[in-house]
Amino acid sequence: MSTNKSNTTNDTMKKIKDRISEVNWSYHWDRIKDKGGYIVFVLTFIFIKQIPYLPIIGNLIQDAQNRNIIPNIETLNSLFIHMVILLIFIVSWDLLSGYSGQVSFGHGFFLGLGSYFTVYYINGLTVNGRALFDGKSENFINIGFTTIDLNVFTAILVGATVSAIISILIGLITLRLKGTYFALITLILPLIALNLAKNLWEEYTGGDLGLQTRRLVKQEDKELSQIVWEEYYFYLIIMFISIGIMFWIAKSRFGLALQSIREDELAAKASGINVRLYKLFAMGVSAFFAGIAGGLMVQSVGSPIGVVNVGAFETQTSFTPVIYTILGGIGTISGPIMGTIILTIAIYYLALGLIQYPMIELRAIAIILILILRFQPRGLIKADKQLKNGLYIGIFMAILISFVEELVNLPQLLATWFDDEGIFGLDILNIKGRLIFYFFINTIIGYFAPDFIRWARLKTWGVWPSLPDFDPPK
């Protein structure tokens, strides 16, 4: 009996070994590498607070913070909260414009609607003696890591729903237009809203001063440092859910139908797709998540109260998702995410690293965008390998040089070589200005180095450099 049991065990182990040997491990490893960016993105946003305290990496990060190479933990918190809200807003624009092809230049209109109706639901709204919203009192619930006001959270959903309904009503009129005409009509919407909010409806909008309301996370008996991190992680959960839903929609049959409408609307209609219905649904979903971002924006002003003002309807707000998405890559979910992360960090460093001329960081961003449109029209997410490698080398070498620059007196050398005007507007006396300079130079070197090496091999050995194996002449 023991012999039979031993044989059974051996057979089972043999089957397990055979199954393991049949697994195509290289295929699974390639899939992990393809998804590596998503994994790093998720882990970074989740553990951003704990990263400075990790055994090895944490010491390097704390040293970098001491050298002012990267911001301190409080600045990182505000930067990442801003990034989380932007990600929801920008991905929602890409779902409409990138997937269905209905390019909107007025997406900030729906962000502003979500913001204001969030406040109206909390504070109440009375028009001509008639109460449209009664206002809500505090209703705190504990969700484990924090305590939130359920009525404030409901207000964010109400604001997003109102934004979606209004977008569908607008879509019933505007979706008959296509291309440039649709884009121009959407551009008019926030301009009209801005004018009305500043002048005719100032008593309801608060004008430039805005309206105040209470916060989502309970503020009492807590230190500010605890409150901001509780808010961050709650916003992060909302961001993951929102982007997850939009990603699922984009990869579903609905998303495939939107792409077919974008590529050839007549062919999509001929194949039985209800083009008008799909466009309306895309507008509604996109405006809903823009409204979610607007509701969170009310809560992210960095003060004990929530504030909303007419700045949500500014033209700059509506063009933000256009710029960020084009940089990352339109028509993908990962493109806007990459563009948002890169540009948010770039604006932070440019604002501190450039000599303070008016709006100089926006001019620098405009130059970067023009170069991307000229040389990488599909965005950085689909950039060629040579450019990506150049960017990786630029980032790595810029950080490395920033750590060792004092050993070779590099800051003093640069200060003596260049005057107070800096290098192309970069403030060399500022570590962030030097960091941008190091990144720029090393990215160029990293990009052109492979071409130079091929040219050198061709001139030296006389063999076409793309051949993988060859012997040099003796």
Protein Blocks (a to p, Z undefined) as FASTA:
>chain_A
ZZmmmmmmmmmmmmmmmmmmmpcfklmmmmmmmmmmmmmmmmmmmmmmmmmmgfklmmmm
mmmmmnomaccfklmmmmmmmmmmmmmmmmmmmmmmmmnopacfklmmmmmmmmmmmmmm
mnopaeehiafbgbjadddddehjaccdfklmmmmmmmmmmmmmmmmmmmmmmmmpghjl
mmmmmmmmmmmmmmmmmmmmmmmnopmnopadddfbdfehpafklmmmmmmmmmmmmmmm
mmmmmmmmmmmmklmmmmmmmmommlmmmnopafklmmmmmmmmmmmmmmmmmmmmmmmn
opabdcddfklmpmklmmmmmmmmmmnoghiaklmmmmmmmmmmmmmmmmmmpccdehkl
mmmmmmmmmmmmmmmmnojklgcfklmmmmmmmmmmmmmmmmmmmmnommmmmmmmpcfk
ogghiafkbmklmmmmmmmmmmmmmmmmmmmmmmmmmmmnopafkbmbdcddZZ
